[in-house]
Amino acid sequence: MARYVALLRGINVGGKNAIPMPALKAAFEEHGFNDVRTYIQSGNVVFSTPTSSQAALTREIERMISTAFAHYEASVVLRSRSQMRAVVDRAPKGFGTQPDQYRYDVIFLKPPLTAKTALKSLSMKEGVDRGWAANGVLYFSRLTSRATSSRLNRVVGLPIYQQMTIRNWNTTTKLAELVDTKDR
């Protein structure tokens, strides 16, 4: 059985696309996924399934969620256990180590969007924002004292925004931990 993290885009944000986590977990279990666990309200589901094509599995999950929650047209970014481990292990040097000074986010990209293309599309405020491209993700930090000047929030107006989902560094590292373990 392979372990995955499904990152749902745009649920439980500002009262839109409300999906209770117990119902989301039940939908995954009813669809035959194993060791299902949700993490916080932002649509993170860790589960096991027999190995299959990641692209096909993503489409299957999107159909399943869209059917189970008719008010939400699902968009999912799927990452395997090894991919999640790589996101944490290959973070830029020092990333996430100064939470009192910086806010740290990982922008997970949905194929076919590449990190190189996504990074070119983002504008950054000098002295506030920093971004790094990696395999399937962008790492983004903002100076906390000047966070209102950050240009990260402008990403929602870009066409590529529909092909990404953002998680903070703490959530990302916790998901990497969870995908490494099964419920006992």
C-alpha positions as CSV (number, residue, x, y, z in Angstrom):
1,M,0.0,0.0,0.0
2,A,1.3,3.4,-0.9
3,R,0.7,6.5,1.3
4,Y,-0.4,9.8,0.0
5,V,-1.5,13.3,1.1
6,A,-4.4,14.9,-0.8
7,L,-4.4,18.6,-0.5
8,L,-7.8,20.1,-1.4
9,R,-7.9,23.6,-2.8
10,G,-10.2,26.2,-1.4
11,I,-12.3,24.5,1.2
12,N,-13.4,26.0,4.5
13,V,-12.0,29.4,3.6
14,G,-14.0,32.4,4.5
15,G,-17.2,30.3,4.9
16,K,-17.0,29.0,1.3
17,N,-16.9,25.4,0.3
18,A,-17.7,24.1,3.8
19,I,-16.8,20.5,4.1
20,P,-16.6,18.9,7.6
21,M,-13.5,16.8,8.1
22,P,-15.4,13.8,9.5
23,A,-17.5,13.7,6.3
24,L,-14.4,14.1,4.2
25,K,-12.8,11.2,6.0
26,A,-15.9,9.1,5.6
27,A,-16.0,9.8,1.9
28,F,-12.5,8.5,1.5
29,E,-13.2,5.4,3.6
30,E,-16.4,4.7,1.7
31,H,-14.4,4.9,-1.6
32,G,-12.1,2.2,-0.3
33,F,-9.1,4.1,0.8
34,N,-7.3,2.9,4.0
35,D,-5.7,4.4,7.0
36,V,-7.6,7.7,6.3
37,R,-6.8,10.7,8.5
38,T,-7.6,14.3,8.1
39,Y,-5.5,17.2,9.5
40,I,-7.0,20.6,10.4
41,Q,-9.9,22.2,8.5
42,S,-8.0,23.2,5.4
43,G,-8.6,20.0,3.5
44,N,-5.6,17.7,4.2
45,V,-6.2,14.0,3.9
46,V,-3.6,11.3,4.5
47,F,-4.5,7.8,3.3
48,S,-3.2,4.5,1.9
49,T,-4.2,2.8,-1.3
50,P,-2.7,0.2,-3.7
51,T,-0.1,1.9,-5.9
52,S,-1.5,3.4,-9.1
53,S,-0.8,6.2,-11.4
54,Q,-0.7,9.5,-9.4
55,A,-2.5,11.4,-12.2
56,A,-5.3,8.8,-12.4
57,L,-5.6,8.7,-8.6
58,T,-5.9,12.5,-8.5
59,R,-8.7,12.4,-11.1
60,E,-10.4,9.6,-9.1
61,I,-10.3,11.5,-5.9
62,E,-11.5,14.7,-7.5
63,R,-14.5,12.9,-9.0
64,M,-15.2,11.2,-5.7
65,I,-15.1,14.4,-3.7
66,S,-17.2,16.4,-6.3
67,T,-19.8,13.6,-6.1
68,A,-19.9,13.4,-2.3
69,F,-20.0,17.2,-1.9
70,A,-22.0,18.5,-4.8
71,H,-21.4,22.2,-3.9
72,Y,-17.7,21.8,-4.4
73,E,-15.9,21.2,-7.7
74,A,-12.8,19.4,-6.3
75,S,-9.3,20.4,-7.1
76,V,-6.7,18.2,-5.5
77,V,-2.9,18.3,-5.3
78,L,-1.7,14.9,-4.5
79,R,1.7,14.0,-3.0
80,S,3.2,10.6,-2.2
81,R,5.0,9.9,1.0
82,S,8.4,10.3,-0.8
83,Q,7.4,13.5,-2.4
84,M,6.2,15.0,1.0
85,R,9.5,13.8,2.6
86,A,11.4,15.5,-0.2
87,V,9.5,18.8,0.3
88,V,10.7,18.9,3.9
89,D,14.2,17.5,3.4
90,R,15.0,19.7,0.4
91,A,13.8,23.0,1.8
92,P,16.2,25.9,1.3
93,K,18.8,26.1,4.0
94,G,17.3,27.8,7.1
95,F,13.8,27.7,5.8
96,G,11.3,27.6,8.7
97,T,13.9,28.2,11.3
98,Q,13.0,31.8,12.2
99,P,9.3,31.8,12.8
100,D,9.4,34.9,15.0
101,Q,10.8,36.9,12.0
102,Y,9.3,35.2,9.0
103,R,6.1,33.5,7.8
104,Y,6.9,30.4,5.8
105,D,4.6,28.8,3.2
106,V,4.9,26.0,0.7
107,I,3.0,26.5,-2.5
108,F,2.1,23.0,-3.9
109,L,1.7,23.0,-7.6
110,K,-0.7,20.9,-9.6
111,P,0.8,19.4,-12.8
112,P,1.4,20.5,-15.4
113,L,2.3,23.8,-13.7
114,T,6.1,23.8,-13.1
115,A,7.9,25.6,-10.3
116,K,10.0,27.5,-12.8
117,T,6.9,28.8,-14.5
118,A,5.1,29.6,-11.3
119,L,8.1,31.4,-9.8
120,K,8.3,33.6,-12.9
121,S,4.6,34.6,-12.5
122,L,5.0,35.7,-8.9
123,S,6.2,39.2,-8.1
124,M,8.1,39.7,-4.8
125,K,8.5,42.8,-2.7
126,E,12.2,43.4,-2.2
127,G,13.2,43.1,1.5
128,V,9.9,41.4,2.3
129,D,9.4,38.3,0.1
130,R,11.7,35.5,-0.9
131,G,10.9,32.6,-3.1
132,W,12.6,29.4,-4.2
133,A,11.6,26.9,-6.8
134,A,11.8,23.1,-6.3
135,N,10.3,20.0,-7.7
136,G,6.5,20.6,-7.7
137,V,6.6,23.3,-5.0
138,L,7.6,26.9,-4.3
139,Y,9.0,27.8,-0.9
140,F,7.9,31.3,0.1
141,S,8.9,33.4,3.1
142,R,7.6,36.9,4.2
143,L,9.1,39.2,6.7
144,T,6.5,39.2,9.5
145,S,7.0,42.8,10.4
146,R,6.2,43.8,6.9
147,A,3.7,41.1,5.9
148,T,1.1,43.6,4.8
149,S,3.6,44.6,2.1
150,S,4.0,41.1,0.9
151,R,3.0,40.3,-2.7
152,L,2.0,36.7,-1.9
153,N,-1.6,37.6,-1.5
154,R,-1.6,38.9,-5.1
155,V,-1.3,35.3,-6.3
156,V,-5.0,34.8,-6.0
157,G,-5.5,37.2,-9.0
158,L,-3.2,35.2,-11.2
159,P,-4.4,32.6,-13.7
160,I,-2.0,30.0,-12.3
161,Y,-3.6,30.3,-8.9
162,Q,-6.2,27.6,-9.9
163,Q,-3.2,25.2,-10.2
164,M,-1.8,25.6,-6.7
165,T,-2.6,25.3,-3.0
166,I,-0.7,26.8,-0.2
167,R,0.1,25.3,3.2
168,N,2.2,27.0,6.0
169,W,5.5,25.3,7.0
170,N,4.1,23.9,10.2
171,T,1.2,22.2,8.4
172,T,3.6,20.9,5.7
173,T,6.0,19.3,8.2
174,K,3.1,17.8,10.2
175,L,1.7,16.3,7.0
176,A,5.1,14.8,6.1
177,E,5.1,13.2,9.6
178,L,1.6,11.9,9.3
179,V,2.2,10.3,5.8
180,D,5.1,8.4,7.4
181,T,2.8,6.8,9.9
182,K,-0.4,4.7,9.8
183,D,-3.2,4.9,12.4
184,R,-2.8,2.1,14.9
